[in-house]
């Protein structure tokens, strides 16, 4: 799936079959939930176009996790 933990970070390098449009994974970090959604656009390339954390565009595919007991939504657009 292309999601791995490194220290207190999630590194997202999506690996998705060409015929999938989307996949979702839930990662539990202590008392905090990270919901990762990967969306594949029509171009069908594996390049990351954008990453959002809680609807805020972020400049990297590395998510620094905090144990704030919240539910965080990560959206990754590839294509």
N, C-alpha and C positions, 0 to 999 in steps of 0.2 A: 504493500500500500504506500510505502514511501514516507512513513512517519516514524521517527525515532527520538528517543529521549537522550539528551546529553547534559548531565548535571541537572540544573533546574530549567532547562530549555527543551522545547519540542522543535525539532528540525523537520521541516516538511518539504520533501522532494517527491511529488506525486508520481506514482507508477500506476497507470490505469490502462486497461485494454482499449483499443481504438473504438470498439462498439459500445462502450459505456459512456453515458452522458454525465454521470454523477456517482459519487459514493460518499458515505458518511461513516465516521469513526468517533467513538466516545473514549476519551482518556481521562481517568480519574487520577488527580494529583492530590494526595492526602485528602482534605475535605472539599476540594474544588474540582469541578467538572469542566473539561474542555471538549466541546463538540466541534469536530473538524469536518467541514464539507468541502469536497473537491468537485469543481464543475469543469467539464471539458467542452470547449466551444467547437464550432464547425471546422476550424482549421486542422484539428486533429494532430497538433504537434504537442510535444511534451514540455514546452517552455512555460514557465510561470509568468503570467501577465500581471497579476495583482494578488495581494494578500490583505485581507481585512481581519481585524480583531475587534469584536464588539462594534461592528459597522464603521470602524476607523481604518482608513488605508494606512498600512505600515510599509516601510521600505525594505523589509527583509523577510525571508522565509523561516526565521528563527523566532519563536515565541518564548519570551521569558515568563515562566509560570510563577504565580504567587498563590499561596494558600490563603485566599481571602473568602473561602466558603461560598463562592458565587458560581454561576453557570456562565461560562464564556463561550461565545460562538466565533469560530475561525472559518472564514470563507476564502478558498483559494481558487483562482480562475486560471486555467491553463488553455493553451490553444494558439 
